Amino acid sequence: MKILLTLLLLTILFLPTHAQTITKLDGSTTSGAALDQKINQLMQEAQVQGLAVTVFNNNQPVYKKAFGYKNYQAKEPLKTGTNLYGASLSKAVFAVLVMKLVEEGTLDLDKPLQTYLPQPIYTFKPQTKWHDNFSDLENDSLYSQMTARMCLAHTSGFPNWRWFEEDQKLRVKYKPGAKYSYSGEGLVYLQVVLEKMPGKTLEQLAQEKILKPAGMAQSSYTWQPRFEQDFALGHKQNGELYPKDKDNEARSASTLETTLEDYTLFLQAVLQHKILKPATTKQMFSPQVRIKSVKQFGPLSQRDTTANDAIALSYGLGWGLLQSPYGTGAFKEGHGDGFQHYTIIFPDKGSGVILMSNSDNAESIFKYLLEATIGDTYTPWFWENYIPYDYKQ
């Protein structure tokens, strides 16, 4: 479906005009007007229905806008306060929650998680449709070695999701701690253990420790009736709409509902140490495992390369990490049906960007958006599979 440029020029601006000078990592600057024009151009050429962007300078948002539509077919504009399915951005929020519990002394990163429970995890009666059912692990000899550090660093040994296994059963595929292998199941296992320790749900813990302290009033790990007022639908590559999924049970790895406004508050809280102490944040952004794979997912995730050695591609505690002339870059992606997101912050520079979209075409402009917003040429776009829409091999 062709998206007309005149329609994409519909933008929602919430920052005053005097704040529209944007400084990139290398010290060069661009204007808000120039960035508006570039974003509209890219969205038109790549057929991206909706996009929300925040840029940080000096640990503060200096540019925050929404472009396009929350529902292209109905021509309903996307706003910075429109609800967006966060997908795996959920993991970054959960990582800060876990590190807060570590900071408070509730959790030890290196204590096997099973030892926090009075009985084997596989003997607990499931309380959800599926994600806290660990009965498949009854004859497993490795799961009891998993720690919170391993789960956050994606070295737990679990698959990404049990549903991707041929028999759809949960198993430990690699020795815990031995290698990087992205795993939503690892984060959910950590979540379930935490929920059984203090007797509070993920949603309760997140609201208490992260969402309310950061001022994220429009965020939740489950769908809330108040989101009905203004939410985005995901768009397929051809512009058709996905139905909105509103019945997800709270999962640490994948069910965050949020807005650009709220996620901006979250990253601002991380950059300004409003929730975690500087030492804890530094620990969270410390490399735990080097990543050598050609791509993050798919068959090429099993093949090694030296292509990302220059940025020392690694995983920290809940965040991907890279090294640049401007210090560590801490990044997190989000990818689900009709929703594609990417965030990266450079704490030493107080710089960063949030890209949130309700289009399956959005990742095809992420490389160019990162360059246009903060001059980020370090994100491993090929590893992320952010292949540009006009890419020619």
Contacts in CASP RR format, 6 or more apart in sequence:
PFRMAT RR
TARGET T0000
AUTHOR 0000-0000-0000
METHOD contacts of the structure
MODEL  1
MKILLTLLLLTILFLPTHAQTITKLDGSTTSGAALDQKINQLMQEAQVQG
LAVTVFNNNQPVYKKAFGYKNYQAKEPLKTGTNLYGASLSKAVFAVLVMK
LVEEGTLDLDKPLQTYLPQPIYTFKPQTKWHDNFSDLENDSLYSQMTARM
CLAHTSGFPNWRWFEEDQKLRVKYKPGAKYSYSGEGLVYLQVVLEKMPGK
TLEQLAQEKILKPAGMAQSSYTWQPRFEQDFALGHKQNGELYPKDKDNEA
RSASTLETTLEDYTLFLQAVLQHKILKPATTKQMFSPQVRIKSVKQFGPL
SQRDTTANDAIALSYGLGWGLLQSPYGTGAFKEGHGDGFQHYTIIFPDKG
SGVILMSNSDNAESIFKYLLEATIGDTYTPWFWENYIPYDYKQ
1 47 0 8 1.000
1 72 0 8 1.000
1 238 0 8 1.000
1 239 0 8 1.000
1 240 0 8 1.000
2 47 0 8 1.000
3 43 0 8 1.000
3 44 0 8 1.000
3 47 0 8 1.000
3 48 0 8 1.000
3 49 0 8 1.000
3 72 0 8 1.000
4 44 0 8 1.000
5 40 0 8 1.000
5 41 0 8 1.000
5 44 0 8 1.000
7 68 0 8 1.000
7 69 0 8 1.000
7 75 0 8 1.000
8 40 0 8 1.000
8 43 0 8 1.000
8 44 0 8 1.000
8 67 0 8 1.000
8 68 0 8 1.000
9 40 0 8 1.000
10 67 0 8 1.000
10 68 0 8 1.000
10 69 0 8 1.000
10 77 0 8 1.000
11 36 0 8 1.000
11 40 0 8 1.000
11 65 0 8 1.000
11 66 0 8 1.000
11 67 0 8 1.000
11 68 0 8 1.000
12 65 0 8 1.000
12 66 0 8 1.000
12 67 0 8 1.000
12 77 0 8 1.000
12 78 0 8 1.000
12 79 0 8 1.000
12 80 0 8 1.000
13 65 0 8 1.000
14 64 0 8 1.000
14 65 0 8 1.000
14 80 0 8 1.000
15 61 0 8 1.000
15 62 0 8 1.000
15 63 0 8 1.000
15 64 0 8 1.000
15 65 0 8 1.000
19 62 0 8 1.000
19 63 0 8 1.000
20 31 0 8 1.000
20 32 0 8 1.000
20 33 0 8 1.000
20 62 0 8 1.000
20 63 0 8 1.000
21 29 0 8 1.000
21 30 0 8 1.000
21 31 0 8 1.000
21 32 0 8 1.000
21 62 0 8 1.000
22 29 0 8 1.000
22 30 0 8 1.000
22 31 0 8 1.000
22 32 0 8 1.000
22 35 0 8 1.000
22 55 0 8 1.000
22 57 0 8 1.000
22 62 0 8 1.000
22 63 0 8 1.000
22 373 0 8 1.000
22 374 0 8 1.000
23 29 0 8 1.000
23 57 0 8 1.000
23 62 0 8 1.000
23 351 0 8 1.000
24 30 0 8 1.000
24 351 0 8 1.000
24 373 0 8 1.000
24 374 0 8 1.000
24 375 0 8 1.000
25 324 0 8 1.000
25 326 0 8 1.000
25 346 0 8 1.000
25 349 0 8 1.000
25 351 0 8 1.000
25 374 0 8 1.000
25 375 0 8 1.000
25 376 0 8 1.000
26 326 0 8 1.000
26 375 0 8 1.000
28 375 0 8 1.000
30 372 0 8 1.000
32 63 0 8 1.000
35 55 0 8 1.000
35 63 0 8 1.000
35 372 0 8 1.000
35 373 0 8 1.000
36 65 0 8 1.000
38 368 0 8 1.000
38 372 0 8 1.000
39 51 0 8 1.000
39 53 0 8 1.000
39 65 0 8 1.000
39 67 0 8 1.000
39 369 0 8 1.000
39 372 0 8 1.000
40 67 0 8 1.000
42 48 0 8 1.000
42 365 0 8 1.000
42 368 0 8 1.000
42 369 0 8 1.000
42 372 0 8 1.000
43 50 0 8 1.000
43 51 0 8 1.000
43 67 0 8 1.000
43 68 0 8 1.000
43 365 0 8 1.000
45 365 0 8 1.000
45 389 0 8 1.000
45 390 0 8 1.000
46 361 0 8 1.000
46 362 0 8 1.000
46 364 0 8 1.000
46 365 0 8 1.000
46 389 0 8 1.000
47 237 0 8 1.000
47 239 0 8 1.000
47 359 0 8 1.000
47 361 0 8 1.000
48 357 0 8 1.000
48 359 0 8 1.000
48 361 0 8 1.000
48 362 0 8 1.000
48 364 0 8 1.000
48 365 0 8 1.000
49 68 0 8 1.000
49 69 0 8 1.000
49 72 0 8 1.000
49 234 0 8 1.000
49 235 0 8 1.000
49 239 0 8 1.000
49 357 0 8 1.000
49 358 0 8 1.000
49 359 0 8 1.000
49 361 0 8 1.000
50 66 0 8 1.000
50 67 0 8 1.000
50 68 0 8 1.000
50 69 0 8 1.000
50 70 0 8 1.000
50 72 0 8 1.000
50 78 0 8 1.000
50 232 0 8 1.000
50 235 0 8 1.000
50 357 0 8 1.000
50 358 0 8 1.000
50 359 0 8 1.000
50 362 0 8 1.000
51 66 0 8 1.000
51 67 0 8 1.000
51 68 0 8 1.000
51 78 0 8 1.000
51 355 0 8 1.000
51 356 0 8 1.000
51 357 0 8 1.000
51 359 0 8 1.000
51 362 0 8 1.000
52 65 0 8 1.000
52 66 0 8 1.000
52 67 0 8 1.000
52 78 0 8 1.000
52 80 0 8 1.000
52 82 0 8 1.000
52 84 0 8 1.000
52 260 0 8 1.000
52 354 0 8 1.000
52 355 0 8 1.000
52 356 0 8 1.000
52 357 0 8 1.000
53 63 0 8 1.000
53 64 0 8 1.000
53 65 0 8 1.000
53 66 0 8 1.000
53 67 0 8 1.000
53 260 0 8 1.000
53 353 0 8 1.000
53 354 0 8 1.000
53 355 0 8 1.000
53 356 0 8 1.000
53 369 0 8 1.000
53 373 0 8 1.000
54 61 0 8 1.000
54 63 0 8 1.000
54 64 0 8 1.000
54 260 0 8 1.000
54 263 0 8 1.000
54 264 0 8 1.000
54 267 0 8 1.000
54 353 0 8 1.000
54 354 0 8 1.000
55 61 0 8 1.000
55 62 0 8 1.000
55 63 0 8 1.000
55 64 0 8 1.000
55 352 0 8 1.000
55 353 0 8 1.000
55 373 0 8 1.000
55 374 0 8 1.000
56 62 0 8 1.000
56 267 0 8 1.000
56 268 0 8 1.000
56 271 0 8 1.000
56 345 0 8 1.000
56 350 0 8 1.000
56 351 0 8 1.000
56 352 0 8 1.000
56 353 0 8 1.000
57 350 0 8 1.000
57 351 0 8 1.000
58 350 0 8 1.000
59 268 0 8 1.000
59 271 0 8 1.000
59 272 0 8 1.000
59 350 0 8 1.000
60 268 0 8 1.000
61 264 0 8 1.000
61 268 0 8 1.000
63 373 0 8 1.000
64 80 0 8 1.000
64 260 0 8 1.000
64 261 0 8 1.000
64 264 0 8 1.000
65 80 0 8 1.000
66 77 0 8 1.000
66 78 0 8 1.000
66 79 0 8 1.000
66 80 0 8 1.000
66 81 0 8 1.000
66 82 0 8 1.000
66 260 0 8 1.000
67 78 0 8 1.000
68 77 0 8 1.000
68 78 0 8 1.000
69 75 0 8 1.000
69 76 0 8 1.000
69 77 0 8 1.000
69 78 0 8 1.000
70 76 0 8 1.000
70 77 0 8 1.000
70 78 0 8 1.000
70 79 0 8 1.000
70 82 0 8 1.000
70 230 0 8 1.000
70 231 0 8 1.000
70 232 0 8 1.000
70 233 0 8 1.000
70 358 0 8 1.000
71 232 0 8 1.000
71 233 0 8 1.000
71 241 0 8 1.000
72 235 0 8 1.000
72 239 0 8 1.000
72 241 0 8 1.000
73 239 0 8 1.000
73 241 0 8 1.000
78 232 0 8 1.000
78 358 0 8 1.000
79 230 0 8 1.000
80 259 0 8 1.000
80 260 0 8 1.000
80 261 0 8 1.000
81 218 0 8 1.000
81 230 0 8 1.000
81 259 0 8 1.000
81 260 0 8 1.000
81 261 0 8 1.000
81 262 0 8 1.000
82 230 0 8 1.000
82 231 0 8 1.000
82 232 0 8 1.000
82 259 0 8 1.000
82 260 0 8 1.000
83 218 0 8 1.000
83 227 0 8 1.000
83 230 0 8 1.000
83 231 0 8 1.000
83 232 0 8 1.000
83 257 0 8 1.000
83 258 0 8 1.000
83 259 0 8 1.000
84 231 0 8 1.000
84 232 0 8 1.000
84 257 0 8 1.000
84 258 0 8 1.000
84 259 0 8 1.000
84 260 0 8 1.000
84 339 0 8 1.000
84 341 0 8 1.000
84 356 0 8 1.000
84 358 0 8 1.000
85 232 0 8 1.000
85 234 0 8 1.000
85 245 0 8 1.000
85 256 0 8 1.000
85 257 0 8 1.000
85 336 0 8 1.000
85 339 0 8 1.000
85 358 0 8 1.000
86 256 0 8 1.000
86 257 0 8 1.000
86 258 0 8 1.000
86 334 0 8 1.000
86 339 0 8 1.000
86 341 0 8 1.000
86 356 0 8 1.000
87 254 0 8 1.000
87 256 0 8 1.000
87 334 0 8 1.000
87 335 0 8 1.000
87 336 0 8 1.000
87 339 0 8 1.000
87 340 0 8 1.000
87 341 0 8 1.000
88 253 0 8 1.000
88 254 0 8 1.000
88 332 0 8 1.000
88 333 0 8 1.000
88 334 0 8 1.000
88 335 0 8 1.000
88 341 0 8 1.000
89 256 0 8 1.000
89 258 0 8 1.000
89 263 0 8 1.000
89 332 0 8 1.000
89 333 0 8 1.000
89 334 0 8 1.000
89 341 0 8 1.000
89 343 0 8 1.000
90 221 0 8 1.000
90 251 0 8 1.000
90 252 0 8 1.000
90 253 0 8 1.000
90 254 0 8 1.000
90 255 0 8 1.000
90 256 0 8 1.000
91 184 0 8 1.000
91 187 0 8 1.000
91 252 0 8 1.000
91 253 0 8 1.000
91 254 0 8 1.000
91 318 0 8 1.000
91 332 0 8 1.000
92 266 0 8 1.000
92 318 0 8 1.000
92 319 0 8 1.000
92 332 0 8 1.000
92 343 0 8 1.000
93 206 0 8 1.000
93 210 0 8 1.000
93 211 0 8 1.000
93 219 0 8 1.000
93 256 0 8 1.000
93 266 0 8 1.000
94 187 0 8 1.000
94 191 0 8 1.000
94 202 0 8 1.000
94 206 0 8 1.000
94 252 0 8 1.000
94 253 0 8 1.000
94 318 0 8 1.000
95 152 0 8 1.000
95 284 0 8 1.000
95 317 0 8 1.000
95 318 0 8 1.000
95 319 0 8 1.000
96 210 0 8 1.000
96 266 0 8 1.000
96 270 0 8 1.000
96 275 0 8 1.000
96 276 0 8 1.000
96 284 0 8 1.000
97 205 0 8 1.000
97 206 0 8 1.000
97 209 0 8 1.000
97 210 0 8 1.000
98 107 0 8 1.000
98 148 0 8 1.000
98 152 0 8 1.000
98 190 0 8 1.000
98 194 0 8 1.000
98 317 0 8 1.000
99 276 0 8 1.000
99 280 0 8 1.000
99 281 0 8 1.000
99 283 0 8 1.000
99 284 0 8 1.000
99 317 0 8 1.000
100 209 0 8 1.000
100 210 0 8 1.000
100 275 0 8 1.000
100 276 0 8 1.000
100 280 0 8 1.000
101 107 0 8 1.000
101 194 0 8 1.000
101 205 0 8 1.000
101 209 0 8 1.000
102 108 0 8 1.000
102 109 0 8 1.000
102 148 0 8 1.000
102 280 0 8 1.000
103 276 0 8 1.000
103 277 0 8 1.000
103 280 0 8 1.000
106 197 0 8 1.000
106 198 0 8 1.000
107 148 0 8 1.000
107 194 0 8 1.000
107 197 0 8 1.000
108 148 0 8 1.000
109 147 0 8 1.000
109 148 0 8 1.000
109 149 0 8 1.000
109 152 0 8 1.000
109 317 0 8 1.000
110 147 0 8 1.000
110 148 0 8 1.000
110 149 0 8 1.000
111 147 0 8 1.000
111 148 0 8 1.000
112 144 0 8 1.000
112 145 0 8 1.000
112 146 0 8 1.000
112 147 0 8 1.000
113 146 0 8 1.000
113 147 0 8 1.000
113 148 0 8 1.000
113 151 0 8 1.000
113 189 0 8 1.000
113 190 0 8 1.000
113 193 0 8 1.000
114 120 0 8 1.000
114 121 0 8 1.000
114 143 0 8 1.000
114 144 0 8 1.000
114 146 0 8 1.000
114 193 0 8 1.000
116 193 0 8 1.000
116 196 0 8 1.000
116 197 0 8 1.000
117 124 0 8 1.000
117 193 0 8 1.000
117 196 0 8 1.000
117 197 0 8 1.000
120 137 0 8 1.000
120 138 0 8 1.000
120 144 0 8 1.000
121 134 0 8 1.000
121 137 0 8 1.000
121 143 0 8 1.000
121 189 0 8 1.000
121 192 0 8 1.000
121 193 0 8 1.000
122 134 0 8 1.000
122 135 0 8 1.000
122 136 0 8 1.000
122 137 0 8 1.000
122 138 0 8 1.000
124 132 0 8 1.000
124 134 0 8 1.000
124 196 0 8 1.000
126 132 0 8 1.000
126 133 0 8 1.000
126 135 0 8 1.000
128 249 0 8 1.000
129 249 0 8 1.000
131 188 0 8 1.000
131 192 0 8 1.000
131 249 0 8 1.000
131 251 0 8 1.000
132 188 0 8 1.000
132 192 0 8 1.000
133 170 0 8 1.000
134 143 0 8 1.000
134 170 0 8 1.000
134 189 0 8 1.000
134 192 0 8 1.000
136 162 0 8 1.000
136 169 0 8 1.000
136 170 0 8 1.000
136 171 0 8 1.000
137 143 0 8 1.000
137 170 0 8 1.000
137 171 0 8 1.000
137 172 0 8 1.000
140 171 0 8 1.000
140 172 0 8 1.000
142 157 0 8 1.000
142 172 0 8 1.000
142 175 0 8 1.000
142 176 0 8 1.000
143 172 0 8 1.000
143 176 0 8 1.000
143 189 0 8 1.000
145 175 0 8 1.000
145 176 0 8 1.000
145 177 0 8 1.000
146 156 0 8 1.000
146 157 0 8 1.000
146 176 0 8 1.000
146 186 0 8 1.000
146 189 0 8 1.000
147 176 0 8 1.000
148 190 0 8 1.000
149 288 0 8 1.000
149 317 0 8 1.000
150 156 0 8 1.000
150 157 0 8 1.000
150 176 0 8 1.000
150 177 0 8 1.000
151 183 0 8 1.000
151 186 0 8 1.000
151 187 0 8 1.000
151 189 0 8 1.000
151 190 0 8 1.000
152 187 0 8 1.000
152 190 0 8 1.000
152 288 0 8 1.000
152 316 0 8 1.000
152 317 0 8 1.000
152 318 0 8 1.000
153 177 0 8 1.000
153 180 0 8 1.000
153 288 0 8 1.000
153 289 0 8 1.000
153 315 0 8 1.000
153 316 0 8 1.000
153 317 0 8 1.000
153 318 0 8 1.000
154 180 0 8 1.000
154 181 0 8 1.000
154 182 0 8 1.000
154 183 0 8 1.000
154 186 0 8 1.000
154 289 0 8 1.000
154 315 0 8 1.000
154 318 0 8 1.000
155 176 0 8 1.000
155 177 0 8 1.000
155 178 0 8 1.000
155 179 0 8 1.000
155 180 0 8 1.000
155 181 0 8 1.000
155 288 0 8 1.000
155 289 0 8 1.000
155 315 0 8 1.000
156 172 0 8 1.000
156 176 0 8 1.000
156 177 0 8 1.000
156 183 0 8 1.000
156 185 0 8 1.000
156 186 0 8 1.000
156 189 0 8 1.000
157 172 0 8 1.000
157 173 0 8 1.000
157 174 0 8 1.000
157 175 0 8 1.000
157 176 0 8 1.000
157 177 0 8 1.000
157 178 0 8 1.000
157 179 0 8 1.000
157 181 0 8 1.000
157 183 0 8 1.000
157 186 0 8 1.000
158 170 0 8 1.000
158 171 0 8 1.000
158 172 0 8 1.000
158 173 0 8 1.000
158 183 0 8 1.000
158 184 0 8 1.000
158 185 0 8 1.000
158 186 0 8 1.000
158 189 0 8 1.000
159 165 0 8 1.000
159 170 0 8 1.000
159 171 0 8 1.000
159 173 0 8 1.000
159 181 0 8 1.000
159 183 0 8 1.000
159 185 0 8 1.000
160 181 0 8 1.000
160 182 0 8 1.000
160 183 0 8 1.000
160 184 0 8 1.000
160 185 0 8 1.000
160 297 0 8 1.000
161 184 0 8 1.000
161 185 0 8 1.000
162 168 0 8 1.000
162 169 0 8 1.000
162 170 0 8 1.000
162 185 0 8 1.000
165 171 0 8 1.000
170 185 0 8 1.000
173 181 0 8 1.000
174 181 0 8 1.000
177 289 0 8 1.000
179 289 0 8 1.000
180 289 0 8 1.000
180 290 0 8 1.000
180 291 0 8 1.000
180 293 0 8 1.000
180 315 0 8 1.000
181 301 0 8 1.000
182 296 0 8 1.000
182 297 0 8 1.000
182 301 0 8 1.000
184 253 0 8 1.000
184 254 0 8 1.000
185 253 0 8 1.000
186 253 0 8 1.000
187 252 0 8 1.000
187 253 0 8 1.000
188 251 0 8 1.000
188 252 0 8 1.000
188 253 0 8 1.000
190 252 0 8 1.000
191 202 0 8 1.000
191 251 0 8 1.000
191 252 0 8 1.000
191 253 0 8 1.000
194 202 0 8 1.000
194 205 0 8 1.000
195 201 0 8 1.000
195 202 0 8 1.000
195 205 0 8 1.000
198 205 0 8 1.000
200 208 0 8 1.000
201 250 0 8 1.000
202 221 0 8 1.000
202 250 0 8 1.000
202 251 0 8 1.000
202 252 0 8 1.000
203 220 0 8 1.000
203 221 0 8 1.000
203 222 0 8 1.000
203 250 0 8 1.000
206 220 0 8 1.000
206 221 0 8 1.000
207 220 0 8 1.000
209 275 0 8 1.000
210 216 0 8 1.000
210 266 0 8 1.000
210 275 0 8 1.000
211 217 0 8 1.000
211 219 0 8 1.000
211 220 0 8 1.000
211 262 0 8 1.000
213 269 0 8 1.000
213 274 0 8 1.000
213 275 0 8 1.000
214 262 0 8 1.000
214 265 0 8 1.000
214 266 0 8 1.000
214 268 0 8 1.000
214 269 0 8 1.000
214 274 0 8 1.000
214 275 0 8 1.000
215 262 0 8 1.000
215 265 0 8 1.000
216 258 0 8 1.000
216 262 0 8 1.000
216 263 0 8 1.000
216 265 0 8 1.000
216 266 0 8 1.000
217 262 0 8 1.000
218 226 0 8 1.000
218 227 0 8 1.000
218 258 0 8 1.000
218 259 0 8 1.000
218 261 0 8 1.000
218 262 0 8 1.000
219 256 0 8 1.000
219 257 0 8 1.000
219 258 0 8 1.000
219 259 0 8 1.000
219 262 0 8 1.000
219 263 0 8 1.000
219 266 0 8 1.000
220 227 0 8 1.000
220 256 0 8 1.000
220 257 0 8 1.000
221 250 0 8 1.000
221 251 0 8 1.000
221 252 0 8 1.000
221 255 0 8 1.000
221 256 0 8 1.000
221 257 0 8 1.000
222 248 0 8 1.000
222 249 0 8 1.000
222 250 0 8 1.000
222 255 0 8 1.000
222 257 0 8 1.000
223 246 0 8 1.000
223 247 0 8 1.000
223 248 0 8 1.000
223 257 0 8 1.000
224 257 0 8 1.000
227 257 0 8 1.000
231 244 0 8 1.000
232 339 0 8 1.000
232 358 0 8 1.000
233 241 0 8 1.000
233 242 0 8 1.000
233 243 0 8 1.000
233 244 0 8 1.000
233 358 0 8 1.000
234 241 0 8 1.000
234 242 0 8 1.000
234 244 0 8 1.000
234 337 0 8 1.000
234 338 0 8 1.000
234 339 0 8 1.000
234 358 0 8 1.000
234 359 0 8 1.000
234 360 0 8 1.000
235 241 0 8 1.000
235 242 0 8 1.000
235 338 0 8 1.000
235 358 0 8 1.000
235 359 0 8 1.000
235 360 0 8 1.000
235 361 0 8 1.000
236 242 0 8 1.000
236 338 0 8 1.000
236 360 0 8 1.000
237 360 0 8 1.000
237 361 0 8 1.000
239 359 0 8 1.000
242 337 0 8 1.000
242 338 0 8 1.000
248 254 0 8 1.000
248 255 0 8 1.000
249 255 0 8 1.000
258 266 0 8 1.000
260 354 0 8 1.000
260 356 0 8 1.000
263 343 0 8 1.000
263 354 0 8 1.000
263 356 0 8 1.000
264 354 0 8 1.000
267 343 0 8 1.000
267 345 0 8 1.000
267 352 0 8 1.000
267 354 0 8 1.000
268 274 0 8 1.000
269 275 0 8 1.000
270 276 0 8 1.000
270 281 0 8 1.000
270 345 0 8 1.000
271 345 0 8 1.000
271 347 0 8 1.000
271 350 0 8 1.000
273 281 0 8 1.000
276 284 0 8 1.000
281 347 0 8 1.000
283 317 0 8 1.000
284 316 0 8 1.000
284 317 0 8 1.000
284 318 0 8 1.000
284 319 0 8 1.000
284 330 0 8 1.000
285 316 0 8 1.000
285 317 0 8 1.000
285 319 0 8 1.000
285 321 0 8 1.000
285 328 0 8 1.000
285 329 0 8 1.000
285 330 0 8 1.000
285 347 0 8 1.000
286 316 0 8 1.000
286 317 0 8 1.000
287 312 0 8 1.000
287 314 0 8 1.000
287 315 0 8 1.000
287 316 0 8 1.000
287 321 0 8 1.000
288 314 0 8 1.000
288 315 0 8 1.000
288 316 0 8 1.000
288 317 0 8 1.000
289 314 0 8 1.000
289 315 0 8 1.000
289 316 0 8 1.000
290 312 0 8 1.000
290 313 0 8 1.000
290 314 0 8 1.000
291 308 0 8 1.000
291 313 0 8 1.000
291 314 0 8 1.000
291 315 0 8 1.000
291 383 0 8 1.000
292 304 0 8 1.000
292 305 0 8 1.000
292 306 0 8 1.000
292 308 0 8 1.000
292 313 0 8 1.000
293 300 0 8 1.000
293 301 0 8 1.000
293 302 0 8 1.000
293 303 0 8 1.000
293 304 0 8 1.000
293 305 0 8 1.000
293 383 0 8 1.000
294 300 0 8 1.000
294 301 0 8 1.000
294 303 0 8 1.000
294 304 0 8 1.000
294 305 0 8 1.000
294 307 0 8 1.000
294 383 0 8 1.000
295 301 0 8 1.000
295 382 0 8 1.000
295 383 0 8 1.000
295 385 0 8 1.000
296 383 0 8 1.000
296 384 0 8 1.000
296 385 0 8 1.000
297 385 0 8 1.000
307 380 0 8 1.000
307 382 0 8 1.000
307 383 0 8 1.000
308 322 0 8 1.000
308 380 0 8 1.000
308 383 0 8 1.000
311 322 0 8 1.000
311 323 0 8 1.000
311 324 0 8 1.000
311 378 0 8 1.000
311 380 0 8 1.000
312 321 0 8 1.000
312 322 0 8 1.000
312 323 0 8 1.000
313 321 0 8 1.000
313 322 0 8 1.000
313 380 0 8 1.000
313 383 0 8 1.000
314 320 0 8 1.000
314 321 0 8 1.000
314 322 0 8 1.000
315 321 0 8 1.000
318 332 0 8 1.000
319 330 0 8 1.000
319 331 0 8 1.000
319 332 0 8 1.000
320 330 0 8 1.000
320 331 0 8 1.000
320 332 0 8 1.000
321 328 0 8 1.000
321 329 0 8 1.000
321 330 0 8 1.000
321 331 0 8 1.000
322 328 0 8 1.000
322 329 0 8 1.000
322 331 0 8 1.000
322 378 0 8 1.000
322 379 0 8 1.000
322 380 0 8 1.000
323 329 0 8 1.000
324 346 0 8 1.000
324 378 0 8 1.000
326 346 0 8 1.000
326 348 0 8 1.000
326 349 0 8 1.000
326 351 0 8 1.000
327 346 0 8 1.000
327 347 0 8 1.000
327 348 0 8 1.000
327 349 0 8 1.000
328 346 0 8 1.000
328 347 0 8 1.000
328 348 0 8 1.000
329 344 0 8 1.000
329 345 0 8 1.000
329 346 0 8 1.000
329 347 0 8 1.000
329 378 0 8 1.000
330 344 0 8 1.000
330 345 0 8 1.000
330 346 0 8 1.000
330 347 0 8 1.000
331 342 0 8 1.000
331 343 0 8 1.000
331 344 0 8 1.000
331 345 0 8 1.000
331 379 0 8 1.000
332 342 0 8 1.000
332 343 0 8 1.000
332 344 0 8 1.000
333 341 0 8 1.000
333 342 0 8 1.000
333 384 0 8 1.000
334 340 0 8 1.000
334 341 0 8 1.000
334 342 0 8 1.000
335 341 0 8 1.000
335 363 0 8 1.000
337 360 0 8 1.000
338 358 0 8 1.000
338 359 0 8 1.000
338 360 0 8 1.000
339 356 0 8 1.000
339 357 0 8 1.000
339 358 0 8 1.000
340 357 0 8 1.000
340 359 0 8 1.000
340 360 0 8 1.000
340 362 0 8 1.000
340 363 0 8 1.000
340 366 0 8 1.000
341 354 0 8 1.000
341 355 0 8 1.000
341 356 0 8 1.000
341 357 0 8 1.000
342 355 0 8 1.000
342 363 0 8 1.000
342 366 0 8 1.000
342 370 0 8 1.000
342 379 0 8 1.000
342 384 0 8 1.000
342 386 0 8 1.000
343 352 0 8 1.000
343 353 0 8 1.000
343 354 0 8 1.000
343 355 0 8 1.000
344 352 0 8 1.000
344 353 0 8 1.000
344 370 0 8 1.000
344 376 0 8 1.000
344 379 0 8 1.000
345 351 0 8 1.000
345 352 0 8 1.000
346 352 0 8 1.000
346 374 0 8 1.000
351 374 0 8 1.000
352 373 0 8 1.000
352 374 0 8 1.000
352 376 0 8 1.000
353 369 0 8 1.000
353 370 0 8 1.000
353 373 0 8 1.000
353 374 0 8 1.000
353 376 0 8 1.000
355 362 0 8 1.000
355 366 0 8 1.000
355 369 0 8 1.000
355 370 0 8 1.000
361 389 0 8 1.000
363 384 0 8 1.000
363 385 0 8 1.000
363 386 0 8 1.000
363 387 0 8 1.000
364 386 0 8 1.000
364 387 0 8 1.000
364 388 0 8 1.000
364 389 0 8 1.000
365 388 0 8 1.000
365 389 0 8 1.000
366 379 0 8 1.000
366 381 0 8 1.000
366 384 0 8 1.000
366 386 0 8 1.000
367 379 0 8 1.000
367 381 0 8 1.000
367 386 0 8 1.000
367 388 0 8 1.000
368 388 0 8 1.000
370 376 0 8 1.000
370 377 0 8 1.000
370 379 0 8 1.000
370 381 0 8 1.000
371 377 0 8 1.000
379 386 0 8 1.000
381 387 0 8 1.000
381 388 0 8 1.000
END
